[in-house]
Amino acid sequence: MSSLKDNPVVLGKDISLEPSPLKSPTASSPRVLVVGGGVTGLVTSWVLLDRGYHVTIVSKEWASHTKAQRLTSQIAGALWEYPPAVCGHHKDAISLHRSKRWSMVTYNIMAGVAADPKLSELSGVRMKPSIFFFCHPIEDDGIQLDKMMDIQKTDIQGFRRDISLVQEHDLDPNYGVVDAYEHLAPIVDTDQAMTWLMGVVQSKGARLLTETIDRDLFECEEELRTRFGADIIVNATGLGSYDVAGDKTSYPIRGGLIRVMNDGKDFPKVTEALAIPADSVHGSDEIVFIVPRNDNILLIGGISEAHENQLDLTLESPIIKRMRARCEAFMPDLKKARLDPDYPLAQGLRPFRTKNVRVERELRKKDSPFAAPSRIIHSYGHGGAGWSLSFGCAGDVAALVEESLKDLPPKPMAAALIRPTFSETAATQTPEEWATVGIKLLWISVLGQSSQWVSRMKMRVTSSINMLLKIRQTK
Ligand SMILES: Cc1cc2nc3c(=O)[nH]c(=O)nc-3n(C[C@H](O)[C@H](O)[C@H](O)COP(=O)(O)OP(=O)(O)OC[C@H]3O[C@@H](n4cnc5c(N)ncnc54)[C@H](O)[C@@H]3O)c2cc1C
């Protein structure tokens, strides 16, 4: 398993909850332009502000609290999940490998926030039991088995595998569930959290500007850097990356969630998340996803429709009716549920891409062979896991910002899984790291020399003994 050592973000050490940045920027501190005001853009900005950068966030839209369509980051059920998330489709090996670390960085930060009752209230982040049910033994599905085994090796609290979870939650025993496990997970009330995150970054000094970037960032990089006085540009535009990053492999996966009242009047209040993941064995994308949003709202889902980009679902759409019937069959109490009169159906487009999450520097080269590398850093394609991966990805972006400021050559994401070559290592070493490497090399050479000397001595002693034996035999 990957470790948290790579680019950790630890609450109280690398980021603070104080209104001012951990490290105050000076007039000469580097300036970062973050494009996108969803969870990715805001959390990345928070991490960069606490490292002492000047940050400007430019976004087409911000979180809104009207009845109009909200940001994808607000639509999210925002159940923290160890990857891959229940909505499926997150299958790229490199992205999955990194997502495990990203999700754990986020888990620890969110658990820290939720541990303080006042902060939990303010931020909308709570730790709740989350239960995952399966209609086949977990051992029959390699992906789910790996996920469950991994979960037990991490800091995730409260793991318990127990089929009696079905009876404990008044679920229909005839639904077909044969296996289940639970653990504690952060659940985020996204409207509340987006307001809180905007407040955090503004109080730490971020400048927020409403503007749409309508071109590929690579093509207008110099112009934008000059206009905003930016040393670095971070792309956090989610699905906007189809144009802004020129990434034609970006695509939406439509999701929908029915919102019902969870005030305990119609059925016993649901206080934990209950889910049946997309089925990698039978290829079904029609998941069960029941998540208590805040004190009064319960989200009922879900669906996962790849390449659907219209937000035209209604409560009468066949797929939504099937989703509701599926959840009611699973948890019969839901038949008594009343819809949220203000906002009965939330729908949004999960920002996927073929190779899943991209946290990477721009790899395209400029025309002149003498030009410095692009200073654009991408963080998009988080699919159904933008909240779960938020702080982990932001830590990697911060490391890429440092690398990019030195104009070091960019490396593709895949490079992290490949042992770096000597020249790659050389290019990224600081003087202190070089000193450590030097001492290690000296040790290796001393040990190598001494082991060579020991084996030479062994050979000499063995051959002398053999000679003596031969002489004795001839006598
Ligand atoms: C139904 C549903 C359920 C989900 N459930 C979960 C869950 O349980 N857990 C979880 O972790 N995640 C979940 N997600 C996924 C999560 O919502 C996304 O992964 C996350 O919102 C991605 O955040 P983002 O900031 O990258 O993108 P977005 O939220 O889409 O934000 C992008 C921002 O960029 C701005 N922008 C876009 N284009 C431009 C441009 N050209 N110029 C300037 N600004 C631009 C937008 O205005 C916006 O502010 C769910 C999503 C859906 C739809």
The ligand as a Gaussian input file, in Angstrom:
#p B3LYP/6-31G(d) Opt

LIG

0 1
 C      -25.047000      12.680000      -7.817000
 C      -23.608000      12.827000      -7.369000
 C      -23.187000      12.195000      -6.216000
 C      -21.859000      12.330000      -5.784000
 N      -21.475000      11.756000      -4.614000
 C      -20.211000      11.931000      -4.146000
 C      -19.814000      11.368000      -2.906000
 O      -20.602000      10.711000      -2.213000
 N      -18.525000      11.586000      -2.482000
 C      -17.641000      12.313000      -3.214000
 O      -16.496000      12.476000      -2.789000
 N      -18.002000      12.859000      -4.409000
 C      -19.245000      12.672000      -4.900000
 N      -19.613000      13.195000      -6.110000
 C      -18.572000      13.758000      -6.969000
 C      -18.204000      15.192000      -6.661000
 O      -19.334000      16.000000      -6.692000
 C      -17.193000      15.671000      -7.708000
 O      -16.129000      14.780000      -7.828000
 C      -16.663000      17.040000      -7.299000
 O      -17.705000      17.950000      -7.196000
 C      -15.629000      17.556000      -8.262000
 O      -15.275000      18.831000      -7.796000
 P      -14.535000      19.891000      -8.706000
 O      -14.298000      21.073000      -7.866000
 O      -13.376000      19.232000      -9.349000
 O      -15.586000      20.198000      -9.868000
 P      -16.911000      21.092000      -9.819000
 O      -17.660000      20.938000      -8.579000
 O      -17.636000      20.793000     -11.088000
 O      -16.357000      22.565000      -9.862000
 C      -15.765000      23.087000     -11.027000
 C      -15.645000      24.581000     -10.885000
 O      -14.972000      25.091000     -12.016000
 C      -15.717000      26.169000     -12.557000
 N      -15.453000      26.184000     -14.010000
 C      -15.731000      25.209000     -14.913000
 N      -15.328000      25.595000     -16.127000
 C      -14.784000      26.823000     -15.998000
 C      -14.205000      27.754000     -16.898000
 N      -14.106000      27.474000     -18.204000
 N      -13.753000      28.939000     -16.416000
 C      -13.849000      29.232000     -15.095000
 N      -14.400000      28.392000     -14.210000
 C      -14.862000      27.207000     -14.644000
 C      -17.165000      25.853000     -12.217000
 O      -17.958000      27.017000     -12.266000
 C      -16.982000      25.300000     -10.813000
 O      -16.899000      26.352000      -9.887000
 C      -20.929000      13.089000      -6.560000
 C      -21.378000      13.743000      -7.712000
 C      -22.692000      13.623000      -8.117000
 C      -23.129000      14.350000      -9.357000

